[in-house]
């Protein structure tokens, strides 16, 4: 079944320290999330059992992935395997679009 979600129907969640998140759409198997960062905001190091793809919609970020640092900017993308430890520092205000499989139940609480 197809579903269209309008931007005005999506809840903006303030997750603190200059970071906001919108869960755009999901099923049991996949989830699409938009995360907005202010300059110098941090996405703390973490890992999870989900596969993840991240697309840099705007801005510039320094990601730490399994101990290695990578600078990414608008148009770049990243793939994370399950349980890859990763985190980010926003170098220039920007937006990331994340896709998770399966969905992140912890984002729905």
Beta strands, then each sheet from edge to edge (+ up, - down):
strand 1: 12-16
strand 2: 19-26
strand 3: 31-37
strand 4: 42-46
strand 5: 51-65
strand 6: 68-73
strand 7: 77-80
strand 8: 86-101
sheet 1: 1+ 2- 3+ 8- 4+
sheet 2: 1+ 2- 3+ 8- 5+ 6-
sheet 3: 1+ 2- 3+ 8- 5+ 7-
end
